[in-house]
Amino acid sequence: MSAVPAAERALRVLRYLASQPRPVPAATIARDLGLPRSSTYHLLRVLEAERFVTHLPEEQRYGLGVAALEVGSAYLRHDGLERLVRPLVARVVDATDGTAHLGVLDGREVLYLVEERPRLPAPLVTEVGVRLPAHLTATGRALLAHLPAAQITALFPTRAALARRTGTGPASPAELRARLAEVRAHGWASEEGEVTDGFTSVAAPAFDHTGRPAAAVAVTVRGVGPGDERREGLARAVRDAAARLTSRLGGGSQR
């Protein structure tokens, strides 16, 4: 039993809201968390006053508020994720002699947050702060493959949403869905020359405590084609790093 039950309940409410795809009614929160309705409404009022929760009066539902975003942003500003992942990314470099990086989804794009390069790095576009079309990158596909189908449809409703850099890559939403199905089957994603001619990237997703894809660990090397036996070694390296990051994020095993 917690020594501070109100604080524990408030954190449970926030974690619950973070795990939901959309705002939910107070009665549903109380039911799913096993809390008294009166206590739930009181907690929601306090959290709303502190801007951790937003109340949608027309729908009578509650979702996360801007203060929750501020806390999450502060975590990134304080290099929390970077500190967790940089040793793992460095290990991938040592195992593969490629350029390793970590990226997160931001809409239709991948944003690169961490990068480690080998002693003699190749010129690449995946520097920290760079954004690339998610459907073209191994990093993006590793993450997109574990999103709900409806979210993929919303992000890529037509061919016009599928930009190309080198004249290759999925040309239609149906082709993208097929490629994402392959990623789920294998547990890792790859791309050959779709971002930069002559380079191959392999990536694997890491999951947070809600089971959602939080980030992907990837490695990029020159000249490893689809039939090259070195590809399996690249996949093992990024999957191991992603599994370790999942553990550090408090997530569960995924496939």
TAVENVEN-V898192 format. One record per pair of residues at least 6 apart in sequence whose C-alpha atoms are under 8 Angstrom apart, sorted by the first residue. I is the first residue (numbers start at 0). J is the second residue. Records with the same first field share a line. If there is no record, write none. Layout:
I = J + J
//
This chain:
1 = 7
5 = 42
8 = 42
9 = 42 + 46
11 = 32
12 = 28 + 32
13 = 51 + 52 + 63
15 = 28
16 = 22 + 23 + 61 + 62 + 63
17 = 63
18 = 209
21 = 62
22 = 60 + 61 + 62 + 63
23 = 60 + 61 + 62
24 = 59 + 60 + 61
25 = 36 + 39 + 40 + 59 + 60 + 61
26 = 36
28 = 34 + 39
29 = 35 + 36 + 39
43 = 52
46 = 52
47 = 53 + 54 + 64
49 = 66
50 = 64 + 65 + 66 + 67
51 = 63 + 64 + 65 + 66 + 67
52 = 61 + 62 + 63 + 64 + 65 + 66 + 67
53 = 61 + 62 + 63 + 64 + 65
54 = 60 + 61 + 62
55 = 61 + 62
74 = 80
75 = 81
81 = 112 + 113
83 = 244 + 247
84 = 101 + 113 + 244
85 = 113 + 114 + 115
87 = 240 + 243 + 244
88 = 99 + 100 + 101 + 114 + 115 + 216 + 240
89 = 99 + 115
90 = 240
91 = 97 + 99 + 218 + 236 + 237 + 240
92 = 98 + 99 + 115 + 116 + 117 + 218
93 = 117
94 = 236
95 = 218 + 232 + 233 + 236
96 = 117 + 220
97 = 116 + 117 + 120 + 218 + 219 + 220
98 = 114 + 115 + 116 + 117 + 120 + 121 + 218 + 219 + 220
99 = 114 + 115 + 116 + 216 + 217 + 218 + 219
100 = 111 + 112 + 113 + 114 + 115 + 125 + 216 + 217 + 218
101 = 111 + 112 + 113 + 114 + 138 + 214 + 215 + 216 + 217
102 = 109 + 110 + 111 + 112 + 113 + 138 + 139 + 214 + 215 + 216
103 = 109 + 110 + 111 + 112 + 138 + 139 + 142 + 213 + 214 + 215
104 = 110 + 133 + 139 + 142 + 214
106 = 154
107 = 132 + 133 + 134 + 154 + 155
108 = 130 + 131 + 132 + 133 + 134 + 139
109 = 130 + 131 + 132 + 133 + 136 + 138 + 139
110 = 127 + 128 + 129 + 130 + 131
111 = 125 + 126 + 127 + 128 + 129 + 130
112 = 127 + 128
113 = 126 + 127
114 = 125 + 126 + 127
121 = 221
123 = 195
124 = 195
132 = 139 + 162
133 = 139 + 140 + 143
134 = 140 + 143 + 161 + 168 + 169 + 175
135 = 163 + 168 + 169 + 190 + 193 + 194
136 = 189 + 190 + 193 + 194 + 200
137 = 188 + 189 + 190 + 200 + 201 + 202 + 217
138 = 188 + 201 + 202 + 203 + 204 + 215 + 216 + 217
139 = 215
140 = 179 + 182 + 188 + 189
141 = 179 + 182 + 187 + 188 + 202 + 203 + 204 + 215
142 = 203 + 204 + 212 + 213 + 214 + 215
143 = 151 + 179
144 = 179 + 180 + 182 + 183
145 = 183 + 211 + 212
146 = 211 + 212
152 = 172
154 = 160
155 = 161 + 172
156 = 172
157 = 171 + 172
158 = 170 + 171 + 172
161 = 169 + 170 + 171 + 172
163 = 193
164 = 193 + 194 + 195
165 = 192 + 193 + 194 + 195 + 196
166 = 193
167 = 192 + 193
168 = 193
169 = 175 + 178
182 = 188
183 = 254
184 = 254
185 = 254
186 = 203 + 238 + 254
187 = 201 + 202 + 203 + 204 + 234 + 238
188 = 201 + 202 + 203
189 = 199 + 200 + 201 + 202
190 = 199 + 200 + 201
191 = 197 + 198 + 199 + 200 + 224 + 225
192 = 198 + 199
197 = 221 + 222
198 = 219 + 220 + 221 + 222 + 223
199 = 219 + 220 + 221 + 222 + 223 + 224
200 = 217 + 218 + 219 + 220
201 = 217 + 218 + 219 + 230 + 233 + 234 + 237
202 = 215 + 216 + 217 + 218 + 234 + 237 + 238
203 = 215 + 216 + 217 + 234 + 237 + 238 + 241
204 = 212 + 213 + 214 + 215 + 216 + 238 + 241
205 = 212 + 213 + 214 + 215 + 216 + 241 + 242 + 244 + 245 + 250
206 = 212 + 213 + 214 + 244 + 245 + 248 + 250 + 251 + 252 + 253
207 = 213 + 245 + 248 + 249 + 250 + 251
208 = 248 + 249 + 250 + 251
209 = 250
210 = 250 + 251 + 253
215 = 241
216 = 237 + 238 + 240 + 241
217 = 237
218 = 233 + 237
223 = 229 + 230
224 = 230
242 = 252
245 = 251 + 252
//
